Amino acid sequence: MHFEGKADVQTIREMIGLRAQQAVGVRFRLHGRSLETGLDCVGLTAYAIKPVINNITIPRHYTLRFDNIAAPQDFFANTDFSQIDSNCVFQSGDIILIAPSCQQLHFLIKHSQHYVHAHSALRRIVETNDLPFDAIAAWRYKGS
């Protein structure tokens, strides 16, 4: 799925959420970057936003225990995403960052009424109705 032509911002946000949802069931793999071999939360995010990031390199220098919030902030600063209030009502296509522990960051993507994320314990991409932890940061596609 590629965003051809000049799709409006809301349509692109919906498509980001849909791409995330299409990955549900894909196996979990740390540093995974493909539906065929597996994804982690960064890989899932990269897959969902790939059509709108203009070939920006996705970071690979992280571990499961990674707490450098500046890294995702720096990454999204170079994209067509804006940081939004982490306490707002999330919309389809929003990228949400949570901290499951004091030394771990984790991305989820809003799709419709659900959140999609790479669940390391279940070893696959899953959908959930609620955020498992409070959001500490979030980004929304703003268009170019």
PyMOL commands that set and color helices and strands:
alter all, ss='L'
color gray80, all
select helices_A, chain A and resi 9-22+41-52+70-77
alter helices_A, ss='H'
color red, helices_A
select strands_A, chain A and resi 33-34+38-39+81-84+95-101+104-111+114-119+124-128+135-141
alter strands_A, ss='S'
color yellow, strands_A
deselect
rebuild
show_as cartoon
